[in-house]
């Protein structure tokens, strides 16, 4: 027996944290229909978006985008409204790979022609990623692997981590996600890449928190067994503890790195993790 489309699509999405509540501002109703249908414009801008879409303390904007594009496709709506919501879905964190998988799933429940129509619009929305990926794949095999990994996560890989390259074995990439309140970045490691042993020193507070984003990696404190990091794994690193982290030998890996506020903080880089130490990990 077929399950409802909505439950099917929700089942293919990995769990993601609910975003902090954000007020959605929409003016399309008033811009296009304000004089002709002011009440409809009010309901569209102030109720649908201003209230329903803004309830992202209950469902994330990413999940609301997923539900919306699924509902539109199931009704055969493949006009500018679907284009708009695909664009918003991308802004809200749905990757090109995920969009393709969602549309493939919906095709079996909503209808093959409807999915074809939706794919035509989705290709335009993610066109820049497709062109970049194709260029990279034909010119640089390593870049192709990087592009493939980038499509598997919602955070950007960023630029080569040249500023800290001397503290890493292998290639890493850094994308600063936020500089406000609690600064944090997405750090991506190529297979086998790891940073040196290091300590986040602090007189009070301090330390670091890691959250696995994609791929498989390792975290190890001095004198303790290494801990595997997978998407969703949370690592709390106390201040003044010697440790290292990085990718598994056979996997790209990315984690968010949060700097925990403290007093008299300092990051002290130490010796590299030797091949003998690293090769013990499976």
C-alpha positions as CSV (number, residue, x, y, z in Angstrom):
1,X,0.0,0.0,0.0
2,X,1.3,3.4,-0.9
3,X,2.1,5.8,1.9
4,X,1.2,9.5,1.5
5,X,3.6,11.5,-0.5
6,X,4.5,13.8,2.4
7,X,5.5,11.0,4.7
8,X,7.5,9.3,2.0
9,X,9.5,12.5,1.2
10,X,10.1,13.4,4.8
11,X,11.5,9.9,5.4
12,X,14.4,10.4,2.9
13,X,15.6,13.6,4.6
14,X,18.2,13.3,7.3
15,X,17.5,14.9,10.7
16,X,18.6,18.5,10.7
17,X,18.6,20.9,13.6
18,X,15.7,23.3,13.8
19,X,16.8,26.8,12.9
20,X,16.4,29.7,15.3
21,X,13.2,31.5,14.8
22,X,13.4,34.0,11.9
23,X,10.6,36.4,10.7
24,X,10.0,35.9,7.0
25,X,9.3,39.1,5.1
26,X,7.4,38.8,1.8
27,X,6.0,41.5,-0.4
28,X,5.2,39.6,-3.6
29,X,1.4,39.8,-2.9
30,X,1.3,43.5,-2.4
31,X,3.8,44.1,-5.3
32,X,1.7,42.1,-7.8
33,X,-1.9,42.2,-6.4
34,X,-1.9,45.0,-3.9
35,X,-4.3,47.2,-5.8
36,X,-6.4,44.5,-7.5
37,X,-6.8,42.1,-4.5
38,X,-5.5,43.7,-1.3
39,X,-7.0,41.1,1.1
40,X,-5.4,38.3,-0.9
41,X,-2.1,40.2,-0.9
42,X,-2.4,40.6,2.9
43,X,-3.1,36.8,3.4
44,X,-0.1,35.9,1.2
45,X,2.4,38.3,2.7
46,X,1.4,38.6,6.3
47,X,-0.3,35.2,7.1
48,X,1.2,32.6,4.8
49,X,4.8,34.0,5.0
50,X,4.6,36.3,8.0
51,X,3.1,33.7,10.3
52,X,3.1,30.2,8.8
53,X,6.6,30.3,7.2
54,X,7.9,32.2,10.2
55,X,7.0,29.3,12.6
56,X,10.5,27.9,12.0
57,X,10.9,27.2,15.7
58,X,8.5,24.2,15.0
59,X,9.7,23.2,11.5
60,X,13.0,24.4,10.0
61,X,12.8,26.6,6.8
62,X,14.6,23.7,5.1
63,X,11.8,21.3,6.0
64,X,9.1,23.8,5.1
65,X,10.7,24.2,1.7
66,X,10.8,20.4,1.2
67,X,7.1,20.1,2.1
68,X,6.2,23.0,-0.2
69,X,8.0,21.8,-3.3
70,X,6.6,18.3,-2.8
71,X,3.1,19.7,-2.6
72,X,3.4,21.9,-5.7
73,X,4.9,19.1,-7.8
74,X,2.2,16.6,-6.6
75,X,-0.4,19.1,-8.0
76,X,1.4,19.4,-11.3
77,X,2.4,23.0,-10.6
78,X,5.6,23.7,-12.5
79,X,5.4,27.4,-13.1
80,X,7.2,30.4,-11.6
81,X,5.9,29.5,-8.1
82,X,7.8,26.2,-8.2
83,X,10.9,28.0,-9.5
84,X,10.6,30.5,-6.6
85,X,10.3,27.7,-4.0
86,X,13.1,25.7,-5.5
87,X,15.3,28.8,-5.2
88,X,14.2,29.3,-1.6
89,X,14.8,25.5,-0.9
90,X,18.4,26.0,-2.1
91,X,18.8,29.1,0.1
92,X,17.4,27.1,3.0
93,X,20.0,24.3,2.7
94,X,18.6,21.7,0.3
95,X,21.5,20.6,-1.9
96,X,21.4,19.8,-5.6
97,X,21.9,16.1,-4.8
98,X,19.1,16.2,-2.3
99,X,16.8,18.0,-4.7
100,X,17.4,15.4,-7.4
101,X,16.7,12.6,-4.9
102,X,13.5,14.3,-3.7
103,X,12.2,14.7,-7.2
104,X,13.0,11.1,-8.1
105,X,11.1,9.9,-5.0
106,X,8.1,12.2,-5.8
107,X,8.0,10.9,-9.4
108,X,6.8,7.4,-8.3
109,X,4.0,8.9,-6.2
110,X,2.9,12.1,-7.9
111,X,3.6,11.1,-11.5
112,X,6.5,10.8,-14.0
113,X,5.5,13.8,-16.2
114,X,5.2,16.1,-13.1
115,X,8.7,15.1,-12.0
116,X,10.1,15.8,-15.6
117,X,8.6,19.3,-15.4
118,X,10.1,19.9,-12.0
119,X,13.5,18.6,-13.1
120,X,13.5,21.2,-15.9
121,X,13.1,24.0,-13.4
122,X,15.5,22.5,-10.8
123,X,18.3,22.2,-13.4
124,X,18.0,26.0,-13.9
125,X,18.0,26.7,-10.2
126,X,21.2,24.7,-9.6
127,X,22.7,25.4,-13.1
128,X,25.8,27.2,-11.8
129,X,26.7,24.2,-9.6
130,X,26.3,21.8,-12.6
131,X,28.5,23.9,-14.8
132,X,31.2,24.3,-12.1
133,X,31.1,20.6,-11.4
134,X,31.4,19.6,-15.0
135,X,34.4,22.0,-15.5
136,X,36.2,20.7,-12.4
137,X,35.6,17.0,-13.3
138,X,37.2,17.4,-16.7
139,X,40.2,19.4,-15.6
140,X,41.2,18.1,-12.1
141,X,40.2,14.6,-10.6
142,X,40.8,15.8,-7.1
143,X,38.6,18.9,-7.7
144,X,35.9,16.5,-9.0
145,X,36.0,14.6,-5.7
146,X,35.8,17.8,-3.8
147,X,32.8,19.0,-5.8
148,X,31.1,15.6,-5.2
149,X,31.7,15.9,-1.5
150,X,30.4,19.5,-1.5
151,X,27.1,18.3,-2.9
152,X,26.6,16.0,0.0
153,X,26.4,18.7,2.7
154,X,24.5,22.0,3.3
155,X,27.6,24.1,4.3
156,X,30.1,25.3,1.8
157,X,33.6,23.8,1.7
158,X,35.2,27.3,1.3
159,X,38.7,28.0,0.3
160,X,42.0,26.2,0.8
161,X,43.0,26.5,4.4
162,X,46.4,28.2,3.6
163,X,46.6,30.3,6.7
164,X,46.8,27.1,8.9
165,X,48.3,24.7,6.3
166,X,51.6,24.4,8.3
167,X,49.6,22.9,11.2
168,X,47.9,20.2,9.0
169,X,49.1,17.0,7.2
170,X,47.2,16.9,3.9
171,X,44.8,19.4,2.4
172,X,42.0,21.2,4.2
173,X,39.5,23.9,3.5
174,X,37.9,26.6,5.6
175,X,34.5,28.3,5.3
176,X,33.7,30.9,8.0
177,X,29.9,30.4,8.6
178,X,29.4,33.1,11.3
179,X,31.4,35.8,13.0
180,X,28.6,37.0,15.3
181,X,27.8,35.9,18.8
182,X,29.6,32.5,18.7
183,X,31.9,32.4,15.7
184,X,32.1,29.1,13.9
185,X,33.4,27.7,10.7
186,X,33.0,24.6,8.5
187,X,36.4,22.8,8.2
188,X,36.8,20.2,5.4
189,X,39.5,17.6,5.3
190,X,40.6,15.5,2.3
191,X,41.1,11.7,3.1
192,X,44.0,11.2,5.4
193,X,44.2,14.9,6.4
194,X,44.5,15.8,10.0
195,X,45.6,18.7,12.1
196,X,48.5,18.7,14.6
197,X,48.1,18.0,18.3
198,X,47.0,21.3,19.8
199,X,45.6,22.9,23.0
200,X,42.9,25.5,23.3
201,X,44.3,27.3,26.4
202,X,42.1,29.4,28.6
203,X,42.2,30.8,32.2
204,X,38.4,30.5,32.4
205,X,35.8,28.9,30.0
206,X,37.2,28.4,26.5
207,X,37.6,25.2,24.6
208,X,36.0,24.1,21.4
209,X,32.9,22.2,20.1
210,X,32.9,20.1,16.9
211,X,29.8,18.9,15.1
212,X,30.2,16.3,12.3
213,X,28.7,17.5,9.0
214,X,29.6,14.9,6.4
215,X,31.9,12.0,5.8
216,X,33.9,10.2,8.5
217,X,36.6,11.5,10.8
218,X,38.4,11.1,14.1
219,X,38.9,13.0,17.3
220,X,41.5,12.0,19.9
221,X,42.6,13.4,23.3
222,X,46.1,12.6,24.5
223,X,46.1,9.3,26.4
224,X,42.6,8.3,25.3
225,X,41.3,6.2,22.4
226,X,40.3,8.0,19.2
227,X,36.5,8.7,18.8
228,X,34.9,8.3,15.4
229,X,33.0,11.4,14.1
230,X,30.0,10.9,11.8
231,X,27.4,13.4,10.6
232,X,25.6,14.6,13.8
233,X,28.3,13.6,16.2
234,X,29.0,16.3,18.8
235,X,32.5,16.5,20.4
236,X,33.0,18.8,23.4
237,X,36.7,19.7,23.9
238,X,37.5,21.2,27.3
239,X,40.1,24.0,27.5
240,X,43.7,23.0,28.2
241,X,43.3,19.5,26.8
242,X,45.8,18.2,24.2
243,X,44.0,16.7,21.1
244,X,43.8,16.4,17.3
245,X,41.0,15.8,14.7
246,X,40.8,15.0,11.1
247,X,39.5,12.7,8.3
248,X,39.6,9.0,8.1
249,X,42.1,7.5,5.6
250,X,39.4,6.5,3.1
251,X,36.9,9.4,3.5
252,X,36.4,13.1,3.0
253,X,35.3,14.7,6.2
254,X,33.8,18.0,7.4
255,X,32.9,19.4,10.8
256,X,31.7,22.6,12.2
257,X,34.1,24.1,14.7
258,X,32.7,26.4,17.4
259,X,35.0,28.5,19.5
260,X,33.8,28.5,23.1
261,X,34.1,31.9,24.7
262,X,36.6,32.2,27.5
263,X,39.1,34.4,29.2
264,X,42.8,34.6,28.3
265,X,42.3,32.2,25.4
266,X,45.1,31.0,23.1
267,X,45.4,28.3,20.5
268,X,48.7,26.5,20.9
269,X,49.8,24.2,18.0
270,X,52.1,21.3,18.8
271,X,53.7,18.4,17.0
272,X,52.1,16.6,14.1
273,X,50.2,13.3,14.4
274,X,52.7,10.7,13.2
275,X,51.8,8.2,10.5
276,X,52.4,5.4,13.0
277,X,49.8,7.0,15.4
278,X,47.3,7.7,12.6
279,X,47.6,4.3,10.8
280,X,46.4,2.5,14.0
281,X,43.0,3.9,13.3
282,X,40.6,1.9,11.2
